[in-house]
Every structure is written in C-alpha cells, then in structure tokens.
Amino acid sequence: MIKLLTLSLLCLFLIPVILVALLLFSIPFAIVMAVLPWLLRIAAIILLLRGLMENPFHWSALAPAGVAFALSVLLR
C-alpha cells in the first residue's frame, strides 16, 4: 500500500515537471522551425553563387542549391 501511495505522489509531482520541460523545449523548437525556411533560402543563394563561380562549370554544382531551395519551399 505504501508503494502505491509513493508511486501516486511521484506521478502527481512529475506531471507539472514534465509539462514545464515540454514547454521550455517547444518554444525554441517553434522559433527554429519558423526561421528555418529563410535560412535555407539564404543558404540556397550562397550555394548557387558558389556553384556558378566554380571553374570549370558543372551542372552538378547547382544541385546543393536546388536541394536547399526545395527544402525551404517544402517547409513553408
């Protein structure tokens, strides 16, 4: 009986602790997910310029820029 009471009190104590922890981790995650498409578009522009300036020019050098732009559109 004491073990059941101890377990009940432990669960009662852990519920608010878990809720606060989830709240603290979800806010930064939401901010990162909101900024991520913009960061991916900036990375796509930088990768595109790097691919265009490569000597000799290869079409495969533009693939990372295309992937970054596609991910930014997908996350929007």
Secondary structure as GFF3:
##gff-version 3
##sequence-region A 1 76
A	DSSP	alpha_helix	2	52	.	.	.	ID=ss1
A	DSSP	three_ten_helix	59	62	.	.	.	ID=ss2
A	DSSP	alpha_helix	63	75	.	.	.	ID=ss3
###
